[in-house]
Amino acid sequence: PEKVVKGKPAAVKHVDAAGAAKLLARTPEVVVIDVRTPEEYAEGHLKGAKNLDFNSPEFREQLAKLDRDRTY
């Protein structure tokens, strides 16, 4: 398992869909941020994912409001 140090940026790990499902099953406290449009999100998304539209003018503001004590 990777160690995450509070206050330090986490390393980015690229995984395929199956790998993501395994990671989420092992770490249910992780919240997935889905950066697609609300329309795309409505067509299907991971259970518990939070939608923050990357193209929205409010994206930075919404991102800043995320709970810093959670793992995304």
All heavy atoms as an XYZ file, in Angstrom:
561
protein
N       0.823     -1.205      0.000
C       0.000      0.000      0.000
C       0.859      1.257      0.000
O       1.911      1.292      0.615
C      -0.823     -0.096      1.272
C      -0.457     -1.390      1.933
C       0.606     -2.045      1.142
N       0.349      2.281     -0.684
C       1.070      3.545     -0.741
C       0.780      4.364      0.494
O      -0.313      4.333      1.032
C       0.638      4.326     -1.981
C       0.980      3.617     -3.252
C       0.439      4.341     -4.463
O       0.361      5.569     -4.430
O       0.091      3.658     -5.423
N       1.762      5.089      0.962
C       1.581      5.947      2.130
C       1.324      7.369      1.649
O       2.051      7.888      0.820
C       2.827      5.904      3.007
C       2.677      6.713      4.268
C       3.899      6.575      5.150
C       3.711      7.404      6.392
N       4.869      7.382      7.250
N       0.277      7.976      2.178
C      -0.035      9.357      1.836
C       0.253     10.207      3.058
O      -0.215      9.928      4.150
C      -1.524      9.511      1.431
C      -1.848     10.964      1.157
C      -1.828      8.646      0.221
N       1.060     11.236      2.871
C       1.423     12.126      3.954
C       0.526     13.345      3.895
O       0.417     13.995      2.859
C       2.913     12.542      3.841
C       3.285     13.500      4.959
C       3.802     11.312      3.853
N      -0.164     13.643      5.004
C      -1.087     14.777      5.051
C      -0.337     16.053      4.694
O       0.760     16.305      5.162
C      -1.679     14.899      6.454
C      -2.880     15.762      6.500
C      -3.973     14.995      7.191
C      -5.234     15.773      7.238
N      -6.263     15.280      6.407
N      -0.935     16.852      3.831
C      -0.331     18.113      3.432
C       0.594     17.999      2.227
O       1.045     18.980      1.686
N       0.881     16.792      1.805
C       1.740     16.575      0.634
C       0.875     16.055     -0.497
O      -0.024     15.258     -0.272
C       2.822     15.534      0.952
C       3.720     15.905      2.098
C       5.010     16.421      1.589
C       5.904     16.717      2.791
N       7.172     17.135      2.463
N       1.141     16.484     -1.719
C       0.350     15.965     -2.835
C       0.568     14.464     -3.011
O       1.680     13.969     -2.832
C       0.870     16.727     -4.050
C       1.954     17.615     -3.584
C       2.136     17.434     -2.105
N      -0.507     13.759     -3.303
C      -0.414     12.317     -3.527
C       0.075     12.054     -4.945
O      -0.151     12.848     -5.847
C      -1.777     11.677     -3.315
N       0.731     10.947     -5.118
C       1.169     10.545     -6.447
C      -0.054     10.158     -7.264
O      -1.028      9.631     -6.734
C       2.125      9.360     -6.338
N      -0.008     10.420     -8.540
C      -1.099     10.048     -9.434
C      -0.850      8.630     -9.917
O       0.246      8.304    -10.375
C      -1.189     11.013    -10.638
C      -2.236     10.531    -11.626
C      -1.484     12.421    -10.165
N      -1.867      7.809     -9.788
C      -1.747      6.419    -10.223
C      -2.804      6.173    -11.283
O      -3.987      6.344    -11.036
C      -1.958      5.480     -9.034
C      -1.748      4.034     -9.352
C      -1.841      3.190     -8.099
C      -1.531      1.760     -8.421
N      -1.541      0.925     -7.227
N      -2.387      5.818    -12.478
C      -3.312      5.550    -13.576
C      -3.715      4.078    -13.536
O      -2.853      3.206    -13.463
C      -2.669      5.897    -14.922
C      -2.391      7.349    -15.070
N      -3.338      8.237    -15.499
C      -1.282      8.077    -14.800
C      -2.830      9.453    -15.501
N      -1.581      9.382    -15.084
N      -5.028      3.846    -13.578
C      -5.545      2.481    -13.567
C      -6.667      2.362    -14.589
O      -7.305      3.356    -14.949
C      -6.072      2.077    -12.178
C      -4.968      2.039    -11.149
C      -7.175      3.008    -11.716
N      -6.905      1.133    -15.049
C      -8.037      0.901    -15.937
C      -9.302      0.734    -15.088
O      -9.254      0.822    -13.858
C      -7.783     -0.309    -16.833
C      -7.567     -1.598    -16.053
O      -7.845     -1.647    -14.832
O      -7.114     -2.579    -16.671
N     -10.429      0.488    -15.731
C     -11.705      0.387    -15.014
C     -11.686     -0.726    -13.964
O     -12.157     -0.537    -12.841
C     -12.840      0.161    -16.010
N     -11.134     -1.871    -14.315
C     -11.075     -2.983    -13.366
C     -10.185     -2.639    -12.178
O     -10.513     -2.940    -11.026
C     -10.573     -4.247    -14.061
N      -9.068     -1.977    -12.454
C      -8.164     -1.564    -11.387
C      -8.808     -0.533    -10.471
O      -8.634     -0.566     -9.247
N      -9.572      0.382    -11.050
C     -10.271      1.394    -10.254
C     -11.300      0.733     -9.352
O     -11.425      1.085     -8.170
C     -10.933      2.410    -11.173
N     -12.033     -0.235     -9.879
C     -13.036     -0.939     -9.077
C     -12.383     -1.637     -7.885
O     -12.905     -1.598     -6.767
C     -13.789     -1.939     -9.944
N     -11.233     -2.257     -8.108
C     -10.516     -2.932     -7.017
C     -10.036     -1.927     -5.968
O     -10.153     -2.172     -4.766
C      -9.325     -3.717     -7.571
C      -9.711     -4.960     -8.320
C      -8.488     -5.670     -8.858
C      -8.881     -6.844     -9.729
N      -7.723     -7.472    -10.357
N      -9.480     -0.809     -6.427
C      -9.015      0.220     -5.484
C     -10.158      0.755     -4.635
O     -10.026      0.921     -3.424
C      -8.367      1.381     -6.248
C      -6.937      1.210     -6.683
C      -6.527      2.350     -7.619
C      -6.016      1.186     -5.475
N     -11.290      1.026     -5.268
C     -12.439      1.569     -4.543
C     -13.014      0.548     -3.573
O     -13.490      0.917     -2.497
C     -13.502      2.059     -5.521
C     -13.086      3.297     -6.315
C     -14.105      3.592     -7.409
C     -12.916      4.499     -5.403
N     -12.972     -0.724     -3.926
C     -13.463     -1.766     -3.027
C     -12.589     -1.867     -1.780
O     -13.089     -2.106     -0.686
C     -13.511     -3.106     -3.753
N     -11.289     -1.641     -1.943
C     -10.352     -1.713     -0.818
C     -10.353     -0.455      0.028
O      -9.942     -0.486      1.186
C      -8.922     -1.937     -1.330
C      -8.643     -3.306     -1.835
C      -7.142     -3.573     -1.960
N      -6.351     -2.452     -2.397
C      -5.778     -2.320     -3.585
N      -5.912     -3.255     -4.483
N      -5.054     -1.260     -3.875
N     -10.750      0.666     -0.571
C     -10.692      1.954      0.135
C     -12.022      2.697     -0.013
O     -12.115      3.679     -0.753
C      -9.536      2.814     -0.415
O      -9.673      2.908     -1.832
C      -8.183      2.255     -0.063
N     -13.059      2.220      0.684
C     -14.389      2.819      0.527
C     -14.494      4.264      0.992
O     -15.441      4.952      0.638
C     -15.287      1.901      1.365
C     -14.380      1.245      2.330
C     -13.045      1.137      1.647
N     -13.528      4.741      1.743
C     -13.567      6.140      2.204
C     -13.177      7.136      1.109
O     -13.367      8.337      1.251
C     -12.664      6.328      3.431
C     -11.172      6.244      3.154
C     -10.595      4.830      3.080
O     -11.340      3.843      3.171
O      -9.366      4.724      2.931
N     -12.635      6.641      0.009
C     -12.227      7.501     -1.092
C     -13.457      7.982     -1.857
O     -14.358      7.208     -2.151
C     -11.272      6.754     -2.053
C     -11.030      7.547     -3.324
C      -9.961      6.450     -1.360
N     -13.485      9.284     -2.157
C     -14.566      9.866     -2.950
C     -14.023     10.153     -4.343
O     -13.016     10.839     -4.494
C     -15.091     11.177     -2.319
C     -16.177     11.794     -3.176
C     -15.589     10.922     -0.903
N     -14.691      9.612     -5.353
C     -14.288      9.844     -6.739
C     -14.857     11.177     -7.192
O     -16.029     11.473     -6.965
C     -14.811      8.715     -7.660
C     -14.549      9.039     -9.126
C     -14.173      7.392     -7.276
N     -14.026     12.001     -7.826
C     -14.485     13.257     -8.410
C     -14.632     13.027     -9.911
O     -13.655     12.746    -10.598
C     -13.508     14.410     -8.138
C     -13.397     14.646     -6.639
C     -13.977     15.676     -8.851
C     -12.367     15.683     -6.252
N     -15.860     13.152    -10.381
C     -16.187     12.976    -11.795
C     -16.244     14.378    -12.404
O     -17.100     15.172    -12.049
C     -17.539     12.272    -11.911
C     -17.892     11.893    -13.333
O     -17.542     12.641    -14.259
O     -18.555     10.855    -13.511
N     -15.321     14.699    -13.293
C     -15.204     16.065    -13.826
C     -15.912     16.257    -15.161
O     -15.706     17.259    -15.835
C     -13.723     16.510    -13.931
C     -13.073     16.554    -12.564
C     -12.947     15.606    -14.868
N     -16.783     15.332    -15.506
C     -17.535     15.467    -16.747
C     -18.708     16.437    -16.558
O     -18.985     16.871    -15.446
C     -18.060     14.096    -17.191
C     -16.935     13.115    -17.483
C     -17.458     11.741    -17.801
N     -18.215     11.223    -16.665
C     -19.182     10.314    -16.779
N     -19.516      9.829    -17.961
N     -19.824      9.877    -15.709
N     -19.396     16.736    -17.646
C     -20.556     17.617    -17.570
C     -21.671     16.915    -16.805
O     -21.693     15.674    -16.718
C     -21.080     17.986    -18.971
O     -21.585     16.792    -19.585
C     -20.003     18.628    -19.833
N     -22.625     17.680    -16.254
C     -23.754     17.057    -15.560
C     -24.537     16.102    -16.464
O     -25.031     15.063    -15.997
C     -24.620     18.247    -15.141
C     -23.649     19.369    -14.995
C     -22.639     19.132    -16.090
N     -24.624     16.415    -17.749
C     -25.319     15.537    -18.690
C     -24.594     14.194    -18.829
O     -25.229     13.136    -18.840
C     -25.459     16.215    -20.064
C     -26.318     17.463    -20.058
C     -25.613     18.714    -19.525
O     -24.366     18.744    -19.474
O     -26.333     19.648    -19.137
N     -23.281     14.250    -18.947
C     -22.495     13.016    -19.044
C     -22.605     12.217    -17.746
O     -22.748     10.992    -17.764
C     -21.037     13.339    -19.347
C     -20.815     13.918    -20.722
C     -19.418     14.487    -20.899
O     -18.901     15.148    -19.976
O     -18.858     14.272    -21.990
N     -22.523     12.908    -16.633
C     -22.638     12.282    -15.318
C     -23.987     11.573    -15.183
O     -24.062     10.454    -14.687
C     -22.471     13.357    -14.246
C     -22.555     12.885    -12.818
C     -21.443     12.332    -12.180
C     -23.733     13.005    -12.080
C     -21.504     11.928    -10.864
C     -23.805     12.603    -10.759
C     -22.692     12.061    -10.158
O     -22.755     11.647     -8.845
N     -25.053     12.224    -15.649
C     -26.405     11.662    -15.557
C     -26.550     10.379    -16.380
O     -27.376      9.522    -16.061
C     -27.440     12.694    -16.005
N     -25.746     10.240    -17.426
C     -25.802      9.037    -18.272
C     -25.217      7.812    -17.575
O     -25.432      6.692    -18.002
C     -25.074      9.288    -19.591
C     -25.810     10.251    -20.496
C     -25.060     10.521    -21.789
O     -24.075      9.822    -22.090
O     -25.472     11.451    -22.497
N     -24.468      8.029    -16.527
C     -23.874      6.929    -15.780
C     -22.621      7.375    -15.070
O     -21.829      8.129    -15.629
N     -22.472      6.959    -13.830
C     -21.301      7.327    -13.037
C     -21.078      6.289    -11.951
O     -21.950      5.461    -11.685
C     -21.474      8.715    -12.418
C     -22.709      8.849    -11.584
N     -23.919      9.201    -12.122
C     -22.923      8.627    -10.277
C     -24.832      9.207    -11.167
N     -24.258      8.858    -10.035
N     -19.925      6.334    -11.347
C     -19.609      5.434    -10.249
C     -20.445      5.806     -9.031
O     -20.660      6.994     -8.750
C     -18.127      5.528     -9.880
C     -17.144      5.036    -10.930
C     -15.722      5.383    -10.534
C     -17.284      3.538    -11.116
N     -20.923      4.812     -8.324
C     -21.715      5.035     -7.122
C     -20.910      5.883     -6.128
O     -19.737      5.593     -5.862
C     -22.081      3.695     -6.490
C     -22.962      3.818     -5.284
C     -23.314      2.452     -4.734
C     -24.146      2.594     -3.486
N     -24.462      1.290     -2.895
N     -21.516      6.947     -5.633
C     -20.873      7.813     -4.659
C     -19.979      8.885     -5.251
O     -19.425      9.700     -4.525
N     -19.819      8.894     -6.581
C     -18.957      9.896     -7.218
C     -19.568     11.282     -7.077
O     -20.777     11.457     -7.097
C     -18.768      9.563     -8.692
N     -18.706     12.282     -6.932
C     -19.127     13.671     -6.826
C     -18.855     14.347     -8.168
O     -17.755     14.287     -8.679
C     -18.347     14.360     -5.711
C     -18.733     15.797     -5.495
C     -18.284     16.252     -4.138
C     -18.734     17.637     -3.816
N     -20.169     17.813     -3.732
N     -19.870     14.992     -8.717
C     -19.734     15.629    -10.021
C     -19.311     17.085     -9.875
O     -19.981     17.882     -9.232
C     -21.061     15.545    -10.777
C     -20.993     16.130    -12.172
O     -21.889     16.828    -12.592
N     -19.951     15.832    -12.916
N     -18.158     17.423    -10.430
C     -17.665     18.802    -10.517
C     -17.321     19.029    -11.985
O     -16.306     18.534    -12.462
C     -16.412     19.021     -9.665
C     -16.524     18.825     -8.158
C     -15.172     19.081     -7.499
C     -17.568     19.718     -7.562
N     -18.159     19.753    -12.682
C     -17.979     19.983    -14.118
C     -16.728     20.826    -14.377
O     -16.674     22.002    -14.027
C     -19.220     20.673    -14.677
C     -19.153     20.934    -16.171
O     -18.145     20.592    -16.813
O     -20.140     21.493    -16.697
N     -15.736     20.216    -15.002
C     -14.471     20.897    -15.288
C     -14.670     22.132    -16.162
O     -13.926     23.101    -16.054
C     -13.504     19.922    -15.970
C     -12.166     20.520    -16.284
C     -11.234     20.707    -15.289
C     -11.849     20.912    -17.567
C      -9.991     21.269    -15.564
C     -10.609     21.477    -17.862
C      -9.684     21.654    -16.849
N     -15.681     22.114    -17.015
C     -15.927     23.229    -17.927
C     -16.759     24.351    -17.309
O     -16.948     25.387    -17.935
C     -16.631     22.722    -19.189
C     -15.753     21.772    -19.969
O     -14.595     22.067    -20.249
N     -16.274     20.618    -20.302
N     -17.228     24.141    -16.106
C     -18.058     25.139    -15.442
C     -17.219     26.324    -14.965
O     -16.109     26.144    -14.464
C     -18.752     24.508    -14.236
O     -19.342     25.499    -13.423
N     -17.752     27.543    -15.068
C     -17.032     28.711    -14.542
C     -16.838     28.620    -13.019
O     -15.941     29.255    -12.479
C     -17.930     29.899    -14.892
C     -18.914     29.401    -15.890
C     -18.985     27.908    -15.745
N     -17.655     27.816    -12.352
C     -17.558     27.664    -10.891
C     -16.659     26.499    -10.465
O     -16.587     26.189     -9.273
C     -18.960     27.454    -10.294
C     -19.868     28.649    -10.388
C     -20.628     28.681    -11.710
O     -20.890     27.604    -12.286
O     -20.934     29.794    -12.181
N     -15.978     25.871    -11.415
C     -15.183     24.683    -11.094
C     -14.184     24.942     -9.969
O     -14.121     24.200     -8.996
C     -14.460     24.157    -12.336
C     -13.597     22.958    -12.055
C     -14.171     21.711    -11.818
C     -12.215     23.067    -12.015
C     -13.380     20.603    -11.555
C     -11.421     21.964    -11.757
C     -12.006     20.730    -11.521
N     -13.409     25.993    -10.073
C     -12.393     26.287     -9.035
C     -13.041     26.516     -7.676
O     -12.541     26.050     -6.657
C     -11.555     27.498     -9.410
C     -10.528     27.228    -10.479
C      -9.734     28.514    -10.747
N      -8.639     28.272    -11.615
C      -7.405     27.958    -11.208
N      -7.149     27.865     -9.937
N      -6.445     27.759    -12.086
N     -14.155     27.228     -7.677
C     -14.871     27.502     -6.430
C     -15.394     26.203     -5.814
O     -15.271     25.989     -4.605
C     -16.028     28.458     -6.718
C     -16.821     28.866     -5.505
C     -17.948     29.804     -5.878
O     -17.715     30.762     -6.643
O     -19.072     29.570     -5.402
N     -15.969     25.333     -6.642
C     -16.476     24.055     -6.151
C     -15.338     23.185     -5.623
O     -15.470     22.539     -4.584
C     -17.218     23.311     -7.263
C     -18.500     23.979     -7.673
C     -19.121     23.319     -8.892
O     -18.434     22.628     -9.659
N     -20.404     23.535     -9.073
N     -14.229     23.199     -6.317
C     -13.066     22.436     -5.896
C     -12.556     22.939     -4.542
O     -12.234     22.148     -3.657
C     -11.970     22.566     -6.960
C     -10.882     21.532     -7.014
C     -11.433     20.134     -7.171
C      -9.914     21.850     -8.139
N     -12.521     24.238     -4.370
C     -12.042     24.835     -3.123
C     -12.947     24.495     -1.942
O     -12.486     24.494     -0.794
C     -11.929     26.347     -3.274
N     -14.218     24.186     -2.212
C     -15.167     23.868     -1.147
C     -15.095     22.411     -0.678
O     -15.731     22.053      0.305
C     -16.597     24.164     -1.609
C     -16.896     25.636     -1.725
C     -18.340     25.839     -2.159
C     -18.659     27.306     -2.321
N     -20.045     27.483     -2.813
N     -14.319     21.592     -1.377
C     -14.216     20.188     -0.977
C     -13.592     20.076      0.409
O     -12.690     20.839      0.768
C     -13.374     19.401     -1.983
C     -13.984     19.206     -3.359
C     -12.971     18.532     -4.288
C     -15.266     18.392     -3.279
N     -14.059     19.118      1.165
C     -13.551     18.855      2.514
C     -12.101     18.373      2.423
O     -11.824     17.301      1.883
C     -14.435     17.806      3.181
C     -14.040     17.488      4.610
O     -12.963     17.919      5.066
O     -14.818     16.786      5.272
N     -11.196     19.148      2.951
C      -9.756     18.819      2.866
C      -9.372     17.603      3.701
O      -8.275     17.079      3.579
C      -8.915     20.023      3.316
C      -9.124     21.260      2.506
C      -8.291     21.223      1.291
N      -8.483     22.454      0.528
C      -7.803     22.750     -0.524
N      -6.880     21.937     -0.943
N      -8.051     23.858     -1.182
N     -10.274     17.163      4.575
C      -9.993     15.999      5.416
C     -10.426     14.693      4.752
O     -10.188     13.627      5.305
C     -10.686     16.144      6.771
C     -10.076     17.263      7.594
O      -8.855     17.468      7.503
O     -10.827     17.932      8.317
N     -11.060     14.771      3.586
C     -11.479     13.578      2.853
C     -10.401     13.183      1.851
O      -9.539     13.983      1.496
C     -12.794     13.833      2.088
C     -13.980     14.281      2.900
C     -14.606     13.177      3.755
N     -14.927     11.949      3.093
C     -16.100     11.617      2.578
N     -17.103     12.474      2.625
N     -16.288     10.450      2.014
N     -10.482     11.967      1.384
C      -9.559     11.468      0.358
C     -10.327     11.385     -0.956
O     -11.368     10.746     -1.025
C      -8.997     10.098      0.735
O      -8.332     10.207      1.996
C      -8.023      9.592     -0.325
N      -9.794     12.041     -1.987
C     -10.434     12.066     -3.292
C      -9.554     11.369     -4.314
O      -8.375     11.313     -4.183
C     -10.669     13.518     -3.744
C     -11.568     14.267     -2.800
C     -11.016     15.031     -1.778
C     -12.945     14.216     -2.914
C     -11.842     15.722     -0.906
C     -13.768     14.906     -2.048
C     -13.209     15.655     -1.037
O     -14.018     16.335     -0.164
